[in-house]
Amino acid sequence: MALNSVIGNALSGLQASQLGLRTASNNVANVNTPGYARTELAITSRNVAGQGMGVQVRGVERITDEYLLAASVRAQSDYSAAMARNGALDRLQAQFGGTDDETSLFGRLNAAFSSLSAAAADSAETVSRLSAASELQSFFDEAERLSVEMRTLRNEADTRIGAGVGRINEILKEMQDLNTQAQTLSANASDTSGAANRQVELLDELSSLIDVRTQRQADGRVFVSTADGVSLLDNSRLNLEYTPAGTGSYGLDFGEITAVVSASGARVSLTHNITSGEIRGLIDLRDQDLPQLAAALGEFTAGAADALNAAHNDATAYPPPNTLTGRDTSLVGGDVLQGSGAATLAIVNNDGTLVQQVAITVTGAGFTVDGNAANSITDLVTELNTALGANGTASFTNGRLSIDAANPNHGVATVQDETTPSFIGGRGFAHFFGLNDIVDSDRPAFFETGLTATSAHGLAPGGVMSFKVLGPNGARTADIDVTVAGASIQDQLNALNAAGTGLGAYGAFGMDANGEISFTPSAGFEQYDVVVTGDTSIRTGTGKSFTSIFGLSENARMSRSEGFEVRPSIRSDSMLLAMAKLDVTGASAPGDLVVSAGDNRGGQALASAGQVKRTFDDAGDMRGGQSTLVEYGSRVAGKVGSVAAAAERQETAAAAVKEAADIKRSDVEGVSLDEELARMIQFQQSYNAAARLLQAAREMSDTLLRIV
């Protein structure tokens, strides 16, 4: 072997050993650096004409496994989605509390019924009455607070979605710059591991926001797409756009996450392409979890108010109040209601003796008052005024029916017929109009209107009802606008159900015997959602839209929890609490005692209102049907708890999968200090050997020179 060959072998060994030591020390220095994958020196023997000429360094290689990386990225996305949902739902569940928690929503209602029971036991005891009114108000205040909390959580989720989209754009922009850098380094045969490590670090963060797939190119670039294949970064980069709504209001049509996908400016929605990650968790929380719980809370709160009002309207205070003023029914004077049964309206002296009674019968086409037909609500008022004569007056203004006793020493009371009680929209006469409600609301609490399909809809021309149709995967399938049509409710239903211009391709709207409108999906479209996104129709004389009156919009149903209060007059004067009951028959005559101070039948009915079977509508994904208020409250509590528990289990499971995937990935990519120490010793020894070989070559050279 020539002396030059010896020196060449020694120098190549020194160079390789130096690079090896540098690689190992770099691994040690980055043992805890996120996204860092260990590197190894790639060397091979160098041969010239069949003779060994030392070693050749091919480069520094990152030790990775693309399959393990992909598994880790997917696990990170699933974990982030679960964590986003669980954090908010756990917070909400803590706000709701349990049925045995005295300060919870359910505990407050139990306390209110206990106070009502105490008041019923001694109807003359003022403290119990005041306590009952206060406990009831506390219940409705808590329901409002929880509803506001859910709106706040929706707004927070929406804000975080906007921030997440902004961060995605920043990550994609940096990865695009890194792609350019890696491509340049690769073309120059330089080390690309630094750029690659940063790419992976950004990819890990990106996968926590949305689920992605990657393709590493031979030149060091990384292409990124959504899990279902929509390209986010290749030779060009998508810029995602999203504008937070700034509010978590129910029924709000939140915007889509979009991007311009061509030079022509064509824009597509990417919302349904995001199937995991923190943003998907927040979208599901905002659009599914919280609205469903808000719907259940709204139905429960409205059911509580309605159950209490049903008992209170069939009872009376002692002495009866001088005036009964009903709720805002969203009806107009020309409306003709349908129903059945009978009720009695009475004018009563302050001492409880009867002054006058009026028989009211509900028919399939209106009413009769003392046997005289009254088709519309205006006709009803006219006949009531005729029947009452000098003893009282009736009026219907802004949707509210009011009945006044003319003499300030007289009061007004109503009672259902014991044999054939009156029903309009499933409620008694006084209950339907809310003449003696204990709980009032500034918005519709129930949607059984008592109208028929042939009733005039009363909508001003030009109004538009807007709907969106969401497919099973949440993708927006269609946007449909339906204008005000015809004159009757049936005309409007026909327009809504039209196959071409309405929603007929997806299902049909129909009205039941109680005057409530509901949507039934067509076969094959059971998993589709039809959602009201806007409504400019106005029912003349009411100021309310068609979809809000009939409870077709999410806002109309979900926001009900925020509108209830115990009537201020009852809270300020507990004697107006209806603890007695009107005791009249067809044979009762003026001067008969029909209301007594010691009567507690009304109070007993109020106290047992939570145990009376009633019909609840479907709310979110909770099925309706017959149930007592207490039973339904337990279902709502169970629903909140089960949703929160399921989210917690999902996060725990996702965390376990993520941990396992990260461990497998770390086994390949991670730095082992023991292994790196062994490599450093190995390269140190090889360096020493190469140095000794070089020293030997020098000594040989010196010896030869001396000989010469």
Legacy VTK file of the C-alpha trace (Angstrom):
# vtk DataFile Version 3.0
C-alpha trace
ASCII
DATASET POLYDATA
POINTS 708 float
0.000 0.000 0.000
1.393 3.400 -0.961
2.057 5.968 1.692
-0.575 8.241 0.132
-3.157 5.489 0.562
-2.334 5.205 4.232
-2.685 8.942 4.717
-5.945 8.943 2.722
-7.406 6.165 4.863
-6.400 7.989 8.026
-7.856 11.342 6.919
-11.186 9.780 5.858
-11.375 8.057 9.227
-10.680 11.289 11.062
-13.342 13.132 9.087
-15.964 10.406 9.590
-15.188 10.174 13.305
-15.501 13.948 13.716
-18.922 13.941 11.979
-19.985 10.959 14.053
-19.042 12.697 17.297
-20.842 15.836 16.155
-23.974 13.840 15.275
-24.040 12.016 18.596
-23.449 15.185 20.611
-26.211 16.935 18.641
-28.583 14.111 19.540
-27.698 14.452 23.207
-28.200 18.223 23.090
-31.712 17.780 21.616
-32.876 14.915 23.772
-35.945 16.904 24.942
-36.519 19.051 21.848
-40.121 18.645 20.508
-40.268 17.173 17.028
-36.593 16.218 17.024
-35.738 12.870 15.503
-32.329 11.397 16.239
-29.800 11.356 13.447
-27.168 8.826 12.479
-24.064 9.148 10.351
-24.386 7.157 7.127
-20.938 5.840 6.095
-19.705 3.188 3.685
-16.344 1.711 2.742
-14.541 3.376 -0.132
-12.841 1.152 -2.707
-10.553 2.144 -5.544
-9.470 -0.518 -8.024
-10.463 -3.193 -5.562
-8.425 -1.732 -2.734
-9.806 -0.251 0.453
-9.367 3.500 0.580
-10.992 4.340 3.912
-14.587 5.356 4.515
-17.019 7.577 2.633
-19.654 9.704 4.411
-22.989 9.514 2.585
-24.599 12.065 4.883
-26.524 12.485 8.114
-29.877 10.657 8.183
-32.935 11.308 10.360
-34.225 8.072 11.855
-37.993 8.141 11.351
-40.889 5.859 10.499
-43.538 7.544 8.366
-46.206 5.057 9.451
-45.557 5.632 13.139
-45.502 9.375 12.514
-48.897 9.172 10.773
-50.328 7.117 13.647
-49.011 9.617 16.182
-50.476 12.524 14.217
-53.910 10.868 14.046
-53.827 10.081 17.749
-52.897 13.688 18.533
-55.867 14.957 16.494
-58.332 12.646 18.216
-56.972 13.519 21.648
-57.176 17.265 21.001
-60.768 16.964 19.780
-61.778 14.961 22.846
-59.945 17.309 25.192
-61.689 20.379 23.741
-65.139 18.838 24.275
-64.415 17.381 27.685
-63.015 20.607 29.100
-66.159 22.579 28.307
-68.663 19.841 29.158
-66.983 19.099 32.471
-67.222 22.789 33.330
-70.907 22.827 32.355
-71.730 19.663 34.299
-70.218 21.228 37.408
-72.492 24.235 36.841
-75.607 22.052 36.613
-74.816 19.982 39.687
-76.786 16.901 40.688
-80.360 16.234 41.721
-79.302 15.891 45.350
-77.415 19.199 45.380
-79.531 21.829 47.137
-77.979 24.700 45.198
-78.368 23.050 41.794
-81.172 23.749 39.351
-82.937 20.570 40.412
-82.408 21.193 44.121
-83.926 24.655 43.786
-87.048 23.249 42.145
-87.364 20.643 44.888
-87.043 23.412 47.477
-89.776 25.407 45.709
-92.179 22.460 45.775
-91.364 21.903 49.456
-92.223 25.537 50.194
-95.457 25.201 48.228
-96.335 22.127 50.273
-95.692 24.080 53.486
-97.831 26.951 52.211
-100.629 24.562 51.233
-100.591 23.047 54.717
-101.377 26.480 56.160
-102.848 28.680 53.440
-102.974 31.691 55.752
-99.247 31.509 56.606
-97.542 34.423 54.815
-93.903 33.367 55.287
-94.392 30.077 53.446
-96.044 31.888 50.543
-93.181 34.370 50.280
-90.659 31.550 50.543
-92.415 29.592 47.779
-92.407 32.587 45.427
-88.751 33.263 46.221
-87.686 29.633 45.712
-89.508 29.497 42.383
-87.816 32.675 41.226
-84.478 31.215 42.324
-85.144 28.179 40.127
-85.913 30.269 37.050
-82.934 32.560 37.735
-80.674 29.498 37.862
-82.141 28.177 34.608
-81.418 31.527 32.961
-77.862 31.539 34.331
-77.207 28.066 32.931
-78.597 29.060 29.553
-76.360 32.127 29.491
-73.417 29.917 30.500
-74.074 27.655 27.518
-74.234 30.643 25.191
-70.952 31.837 26.689
-69.357 28.434 26.082
-70.573 28.511 22.480
-69.052 31.941 21.996
-65.775 30.810 23.563
-65.700 27.779 21.268
-66.388 29.964 18.236
-63.638 32.392 19.246
-61.182 29.525 19.692
-62.121 28.196 16.251
-61.218 31.575 14.764
-57.901 31.637 16.634
-57.180 28.053 15.572
-57.781 28.852 11.897
-55.405 31.793 12.201
-52.724 29.564 13.711
-53.220 26.977 10.934
-52.445 29.644 8.351
-49.291 30.626 10.239
-48.147 26.993 10.417
-48.800 26.372 6.720
-46.930 29.552 5.797
-43.882 28.522 7.845
-43.984 24.995 6.415
-44.098 26.461 2.921
-40.950 28.471 3.693
-39.303 25.375 5.161
-40.180 23.436 2.005
-38.308 25.996 -0.061
-35.342 25.844 2.302
-35.275 22.032 2.342
-35.514 21.872 -1.437
-32.511 24.197 -1.785
-30.448 22.277 0.758
-31.294 18.991 -0.905
-30.255 20.324 -4.320
-26.910 21.320 -2.830
-26.475 17.949 -1.112
-26.528 19.705 2.271
-27.926 18.481 5.564
-31.750 18.900 5.602
-32.336 17.387 9.044
-32.762 20.774 10.758
-35.519 21.809 8.373
-37.087 18.343 8.633
-37.178 18.506 12.433
-38.936 21.860 12.347
-41.400 20.533 9.774
-42.333 17.676 12.082
-42.623 19.999 15.079
-45.061 22.182 13.120
-46.893 19.101 11.886
-47.441 17.938 15.463
-48.949 21.317 16.336
-51.037 21.356 13.171
-52.427 17.891 13.928
-53.602 19.111 17.323
-55.803 21.635 15.490
-57.061 19.554 12.544
-56.539 16.051 11.261
-54.013 15.961 8.404
-52.099 13.605 6.151
-48.570 14.247 4.904
-46.412 13.176 1.988
-42.657 13.721 2.238
-41.078 14.406 -1.125
-37.639 13.211 -2.219
-36.352 16.781 -2.235
-37.231 17.309 1.449
-40.560 19.079 0.975
-43.659 18.013 2.917
-47.115 18.165 1.314
-50.076 18.468 3.683
-53.744 17.649 3.125
-56.823 17.059 5.241
-57.531 13.476 6.213
-60.021 13.147 3.362
-57.585 14.457 0.770
-58.144 18.218 0.386
-54.711 19.681 -0.279
-53.617 22.394 2.133
-49.968 22.667 1.100
-48.215 21.340 -1.985
-46.706 23.522 -4.677
-49.071 26.212 -3.430
-50.750 26.922 -0.105
-54.388 27.368 0.881
-55.254 30.292 3.127
-58.156 29.326 5.396
-60.681 31.991 6.327
-63.131 32.137 9.218
-64.836 35.029 10.979
-66.121 34.352 14.517
-69.705 35.444 15.066
-68.903 37.289 18.292
-71.874 35.731 20.054
-73.093 32.295 21.053
-76.783 33.066 20.518
-79.064 30.125 19.843
-80.241 29.699 16.271
-77.260 31.623 14.897
-75.992 30.448 11.530
-72.274 30.305 12.221
-70.037 30.826 9.230
-68.050 28.163 7.416
-64.297 27.643 7.318
-63.529 28.432 3.683
-60.631 28.814 1.275
-60.131 30.103 -2.247
-59.062 27.095 -4.298
-58.398 28.547 -7.743
-57.188 31.648 -9.530
-60.780 32.337 -10.555
-61.649 33.046 -6.931
-63.775 29.921 -6.453
-64.383 29.388 -2.739
-65.191 26.102 -1.013
-66.189 25.190 2.522
-63.740 23.021 4.433
-65.759 22.702 7.648
-66.987 19.176 6.963
-63.514 18.128 5.726
-62.178 18.661 9.246
-63.057 15.453 11.046
-60.783 15.600 14.090
-58.503 17.902 16.037
-59.301 20.709 18.454
-61.277 22.648 15.848
-63.578 19.688 15.138
-64.084 19.184 18.869
-65.017 22.848 19.237
-67.362 22.723 16.236
-69.135 19.662 17.648
-69.339 21.344 21.042
-70.740 24.556 19.572
-73.144 23.033 17.037
-74.225 19.768 18.685
-73.463 19.236 22.364
-74.410 22.652 23.728
-77.507 23.200 21.521
-78.853 19.783 22.475
-78.387 20.487 26.175
-79.854 23.970 25.753
-82.907 22.458 24.068
-83.346 20.007 26.959
-82.956 22.811 29.498
-85.458 24.956 27.611
-88.022 22.161 27.493
-87.530 21.397 31.184
-87.814 25.034 32.258
-90.817 25.635 30.021
-92.388 22.439 31.348
-91.911 23.624 34.931
-93.506 26.981 34.156
-96.360 25.331 32.277
-97.059 22.770 35.017
-97.191 25.508 37.654
-99.356 27.707 35.455
-101.756 24.836 34.770
-102.380 24.454 38.507
-102.456 28.194 39.228
-104.949 28.952 36.436
-107.360 26.381 37.828
-107.153 28.014 41.260
-107.706 31.444 42.747
-106.366 33.691 45.444
-108.513 34.727 48.376
-109.892 37.256 47.790
-109.711 36.876 43.990
-107.778 39.615 42.148
-109.722 42.440 40.560
-108.092 41.838 37.186
-106.827 38.798 35.301
-104.395 39.653 32.500
-103.184 36.887 30.255
-99.907 36.112 28.513
-98.849 37.245 25.073
-100.371 34.492 22.953
-98.991 35.753 19.607
-102.597 35.620 18.386
-104.763 38.304 16.825
-108.411 39.098 17.311
-109.514 37.454 14.091
-108.032 34.056 14.985
-110.443 31.165 15.372
-109.289 28.534 17.849
-110.311 24.907 18.140
-110.731 22.762 21.216
-113.291 21.163 23.478
-114.744 21.171 26.990
-116.032 23.828 29.343
-114.869 26.305 31.988
-116.506 28.839 34.279
-115.663 32.495 34.689
-116.922 34.106 37.874
-117.112 37.565 39.426
-116.668 37.113 43.177
-117.112 39.509 46.090
-114.188 40.134 48.437
-115.901 37.959 51.050
-115.878 35.010 48.623
-119.552 35.146 47.646
-120.633 34.773 44.052
-121.690 37.844 42.094
-122.009 36.295 38.634
-120.855 33.250 36.722
-120.355 32.875 32.962
-120.248 29.519 31.179
-117.567 29.204 28.490
-117.470 26.264 26.107
-114.686 25.559 23.633
-115.766 24.100 20.289
-114.141 22.973 17.094
-114.762 26.426 15.661
-114.323 28.853 18.535
-116.393 29.305 21.710
-119.829 29.714 23.162
-120.425 32.135 26.030
-123.573 31.351 28.021
-124.716 29.459 24.931
-124.018 32.252 22.446
-121.585 31.394 19.623
-118.296 33.278 19.428
-116.088 32.155 16.599
-113.033 34.427 16.712
-111.213 35.823 19.719
-112.807 39.191 18.960
-116.214 37.505 19.042
-115.257 35.902 22.360
-114.467 39.311 23.863
-117.728 40.725 22.549
-119.781 37.913 24.044
-117.892 38.092 27.366
-118.661 41.803 27.609
-122.302 41.124 26.809
-122.520 38.367 29.403
-120.693 40.320 32.127
-122.761 43.439 31.596
-122.151 45.947 34.358
-120.075 43.485 36.435
-116.969 43.438 34.264
-115.226 43.950 30.964
-113.038 41.879 28.691
-110.440 43.015 26.170
-107.835 41.528 23.851
-104.835 43.759 23.159
-101.384 42.870 21.812
-102.178 39.186 22.076
-103.263 39.362 25.737
-106.763 38.608 27.005
-107.770 40.640 30.070
-110.873 40.402 32.235
-111.652 43.106 34.815
-114.255 43.282 37.545
-116.042 46.637 37.398
-116.424 46.957 41.184
-113.086 47.416 42.997
-114.443 45.152 45.776
-114.993 42.325 43.321
-112.528 39.830 41.890
-112.262 37.519 38.878
-111.744 33.750 39.068
-111.946 30.777 36.713
-112.225 27.031 37.098
-112.282 24.030 34.807
-115.428 21.949 34.456
-114.873 18.785 36.473
-116.621 16.498 33.994
-115.522 17.938 30.657
-112.627 20.339 31.280
-111.875 22.846 28.539
-108.866 22.366 26.310
-107.257 24.604 23.712
-103.936 23.431 22.395
-103.930 20.833 25.186
-104.495 23.458 27.919
-107.466 24.734 29.825
-109.196 27.989 28.822
-107.558 30.161 31.502
-104.262 28.290 31.205
-104.100 28.741 27.428
-104.621 32.486 27.693
-102.491 32.666 30.861
-105.158 34.601 32.754
-103.854 33.600 36.177
-100.275 32.543 35.422
-97.859 32.348 38.316
-94.923 32.355 35.890
-94.708 34.857 33.046
-92.371 35.017 30.058
-91.397 37.583 27.450
-91.413 34.944 24.697
-93.557 31.944 23.670
-93.182 29.166 26.241
-95.133 26.560 24.275
-96.071 26.204 20.636
-99.489 24.542 20.657
-101.291 27.558 19.195
-104.838 26.185 19.030
-105.002 27.323 15.391
-105.937 25.140 12.456
-104.379 24.725 9.038
-107.265 26.767 7.576
-106.530 29.697 9.903
-105.202 32.869 8.315
-101.442 33.041 8.797
-101.579 36.851 8.914
-98.057 37.199 7.519
-97.124 40.424 5.803
-96.213 39.899 2.124
-92.553 39.776 1.192
-91.254 37.929 4.223
-88.692 35.158 3.676
-87.966 32.065 5.758
-84.430 30.760 5.258
-83.309 27.199 5.931
-80.120 25.195 5.648
-80.013 21.441 5.171
-77.137 19.564 6.775
-76.146 16.088 5.665
-75.241 13.197 7.980
-71.615 14.364 8.113
-72.618 17.924 8.924
-71.891 19.197 5.425
-74.182 21.946 4.194
-76.277 20.244 1.534
-78.647 23.045 0.555
-79.767 26.578 1.369
-83.456 27.175 0.739
-85.483 30.382 0.977
-89.268 30.203 1.134
-91.330 33.370 0.746
-94.652 34.143 2.386
-97.390 32.498 0.329
-101.190 32.532 0.194
-103.422 33.522 3.069
-103.848 30.444 5.256
-101.414 28.444 7.339
-101.984 25.541 4.964
-100.930 27.758 2.040
-97.694 28.514 3.857
-97.172 24.834 4.689
-97.663 23.994 1.020
-94.977 26.522 0.085
-92.611 25.057 2.671
-93.305 21.527 1.443
-92.897 22.282 -2.276
-90.462 19.846 -3.856
-88.664 22.324 -6.070
-88.706 25.620 -4.198
-89.264 24.343 -0.664
-88.091 21.499 1.529
-90.278 18.793 0.046
-87.285 16.798 -1.129
-86.235 16.306 2.491
-89.524 16.006 4.369
-92.773 17.763 5.204
-94.145 20.236 7.718
-97.523 19.412 9.228
-99.864 20.809 11.886
-101.428 18.616 14.587
-104.766 18.926 16.383
-103.267 21.262 19.006
-102.036 23.717 16.404
-98.345 22.791 16.651
-96.224 22.512 13.507
-93.455 19.928 13.220
-91.168 18.596 10.485
-91.100 14.925 9.500
-88.133 13.816 7.338
-88.713 11.747 4.245
-87.485 8.167 4.009
-83.740 8.171 3.503
-83.290 11.622 5.014
-83.697 10.733 8.695
-80.079 11.705 9.381
-80.421 15.111 7.728
-81.071 18.273 9.726
-83.284 21.124 8.552
-82.324 24.294 10.417
-83.902 27.749 10.314
-81.208 30.343 9.588
-83.388 33.433 9.295
-86.974 34.634 9.105
-88.170 38.080 8.052
-91.839 37.112 8.029
-93.940 39.045 10.534
-97.418 38.125 11.700
-99.249 41.412 11.541
-100.275 42.646 14.960
-97.846 40.433 16.874
-94.346 41.514 15.810
-93.304 37.843 15.746
-92.136 35.655 12.899
-93.809 32.495 11.654
-90.968 30.221 12.795
-90.779 31.749 16.286
-94.544 31.501 16.897
-94.573 27.833 15.946
-91.216 26.994 17.556
-89.554 25.929 14.317
-86.323 27.822 15.007
-83.669 26.700 17.460
-83.659 30.123 19.070
-87.400 29.967 19.807
-87.029 26.731 21.765
-83.536 26.960 23.240
-83.781 30.517 24.554
-86.954 29.868 26.564
-84.985 29.309 29.769
-84.013 32.966 29.781
-87.498 34.456 29.698
-89.313 33.167 32.792
-90.044 34.955 36.037
-92.541 34.614 38.843
-95.004 37.442 38.330
-93.738 40.506 40.210
-97.239 41.154 41.598
-97.187 37.740 43.308
-93.659 38.224 44.639
-94.630 41.584 46.121
-98.024 40.421 47.436
-98.028 36.778 48.476
-101.807 36.889 49.014
-102.149 36.770 45.212
-100.781 33.215 45.288
-103.729 31.064 44.229
-104.126 28.702 47.168
-107.934 28.274 46.921
-110.257 27.033 44.231
-113.499 28.369 42.820
-116.378 26.156 43.993
-119.275 26.677 41.589
-121.842 24.469 39.874
-124.617 25.173 37.458
-126.921 25.555 40.451
-124.758 28.170 42.225
-126.522 31.474 42.707
-125.325 34.999 43.530
-124.596 35.259 47.231
-123.368 31.679 47.545
-119.945 31.244 49.131
-117.716 30.035 46.282
-114.228 30.962 47.575
-113.163 30.496 51.193
-110.106 31.674 53.098
-109.235 28.233 54.476
-109.403 26.449 51.142
-105.993 24.993 50.253
-106.917 22.876 47.223
-105.163 25.266 44.851
-102.034 25.146 46.989
-102.100 21.360 47.022
-102.384 21.320 43.227
-99.386 23.667 42.984
-97.355 21.527 45.388
-98.111 18.370 43.397
-97.597 19.965 39.956
-94.235 18.256 39.665
-95.875 14.837 39.957
-98.550 15.315 37.301
-98.017 13.536 33.987
-97.616 15.942 31.084
-96.380 15.826 27.491
-92.867 16.958 26.675
-91.709 17.649 23.124
-88.521 16.219 21.655
-85.614 18.397 22.748
-82.259 18.015 21.034
-81.596 14.282 21.043
-83.872 13.705 24.051
-87.139 12.059 23.118
-90.339 13.586 24.413
-93.510 11.894 25.571
-95.493 11.542 28.770
-93.579 12.187 31.971
-93.841 14.034 35.251
-91.807 17.198 35.663
-89.680 15.569 38.373
-88.987 12.550 36.143
-88.085 14.766 33.204
-85.787 16.822 35.423
-83.998 13.626 36.410
-83.629 12.782 32.719
-82.134 16.205 32.007
-79.702 15.812 34.909
-78.797 12.350 33.634
-78.364 13.697 30.109
-75.933 16.409 31.217
-74.024 13.935 33.349
-73.889 11.250 30.679
-72.693 13.646 27.975
-69.952 14.960 30.270
-68.990 11.430 31.354
-68.887 10.207 27.749
-66.633 13.131 26.806
-64.341 12.310 29.725
-64.169 8.645 28.729
-63.438 9.635 25.151
-60.589 11.886 26.262
-59.178 9.146 28.511
-59.303 6.608 25.688
-57.798 9.056 23.195
-55.039 9.912 25.671
-54.190 6.222 26.047
-54.016 5.747 22.278
-51.911 8.879 21.909
-49.527 7.748 24.639
-49.087 4.355 23.006
-48.514 5.900 19.577
-46.047 8.414 20.983
-44.110 5.664 22.763
-43.840 3.612 19.570
-42.732 6.690 17.675
-40.253 7.638 20.374
-38.777 4.149 20.328
-37.696 4.848 16.758
-37.130 8.603 16.707
-36.211 9.274 20.313
-32.705 9.822 21.639
-31.241 7.241 24.042
-28.439 8.768 26.100
-26.877 5.344 26.678
-26.801 4.586 22.959
-25.422 8.002 22.100
-22.726 7.647 24.761
-21.747 4.305 23.267
-21.570 5.899 19.800
-19.443 8.750 21.108
-16.991 6.219 22.627
-16.996 4.297 19.357
-16.262 7.371 17.255
-13.669 8.571 19.770
-11.853 5.251 19.472
-12.057 5.307 15.688
-10.738 8.871 15.738
-7.811 7.745 17.887
-7.135 4.827 15.561
-7.152 7.090 12.509
-4.864 9.539 14.295
-2.435 6.732 15.172
-2.459 5.600 11.540
-1.679 9.136 10.441
1.093 9.296 13.037
2.505 6.003 11.724
2.472 7.381 8.174
4.347 10.453 9.356
6.973 8.324 11.129
7.380 6.210 7.998
7.788 9.342 5.920
10.420 10.730 8.279
12.316 7.422 8.272
12.387 7.314 4.480
13.654 10.861 4.285
16.459 10.124 6.693
17.488 7.054 4.656
17.614 9.115 1.519
LINES 1 709
708 0 1 2 3 4 5 6 7 8 9 10 11 12 13 14 15 16 17 18 19 20 21 22 23 24 25 26 27 28 29 30 31 32 33 34 35 36 37 38 39 40 41 42 43 44 45 46 47 48 49 50 51 52 53 54 55 56 57 58 59 60 61 62 63 64 65 66 67 68 69 70 71 72 73 74 75 76 77 78 79 80 81 82 83 84 85 86 87 88 89 90 91 92 93 94 95 96 97 98 99 100 101 102 103 104 105 106 107 108 109 110 111 112 113 114 115 116 117 118 119 120 121 122 123 124 125 126 127 128 129 130 131 132 133 134 135 136 137 138 139 140 141 142 143 144 145 146 147 148 149 150 151 152 153 154 155 156 157 158 159 160 161 162 163 164 165 166 167 168 169 170 171 172 173 174 175 176 177 178 179 180 181 182 183 184 185 186 187 188 189 190 191 192 193 194 195 196 197 198 199 200 201 202 203 204 205 206 207 208 209 210 211 212 213 214 215 216 217 218 219 220 221 222 223 224 225 226 227 228 229 230 231 232 233 234 235 236 237 238 239 240 241 242 243 244 245 246 247 248 249 250 251 252 253 254 255 256 257 258 259 260 261 262 263 264 265 266 267 268 269 270 271 272 273 274 275 276 277 278 279 280 281 282 283 284 285 286 287 288 289 290 291 292 293 294 295 296 297 298 299 300 301 302 303 304 305 306 307 308 309 310 311 312 313 314 315 316 317 318 319 320 321 322 323 324 325 326 327 328 329 330 331 332 333 334 335 336 337 338 339 340 341 342 343 344 345 346 347 348 349 350 351 352 353 354 355 356 357 358 359 360 361 362 363 364 365 366 367 368 369 370 371 372 373 374 375 376 377 378 379 380 381 382 383 384 385 386 387 388 389 390 391 392 393 394 395 396 397 398 399 400 401 402 403 404 405 406 407 408 409 410 411 412 413 414 415 416 417 418 419 420 421 422 423 424 425 426 427 428 429 430 431 432 433 434 435 436 437 438 439 440 441 442 443 444 445 446 447 448 449 450 451 452 453 454 455 456 457 458 459 460 461 462 463 464 465 466 467 468 469 470 471 472 473 474 475 476 477 478 479 480 481 482 483 484 485 486 487 488 489 490 491 492 493 494 495 496 497 498 499 500 501 502 503 504 505 506 507 508 509 510 511 512 513 514 515 516 517 518 519 520 521 522 523 524 525 526 527 528 529 530 531 532 533 534 535 536 537 538 539 540 541 542 543 544 545 546 547 548 549 550 551 552 553 554 555 556 557 558 559 560 561 562 563 564 565 566 567 568 569 570 571 572 573 574 575 576 577 578 579 580 581 582 583 584 585 586 587 588 589 590 591 592 593 594 595 596 597 598 599 600 601 602 603 604 605 606 607 608 609 610 611 612 613 614 615 616 617 618 619 620 621 622 623 624 625 626 627 628 629 630 631 632 633 634 635 636 637 638 639 640 641 642 643 644 645 646 647 648 649 650 651 652 653 654 655 656 657 658 659 660 661 662 663 664 665 666 667 668 669 670 671 672 673 674 675 676 677 678 679 680 681 682 683 684 685 686 687 688 689 690 691 692 693 694 695 696 697 698 699 700 701 702 703 704 705 706 707
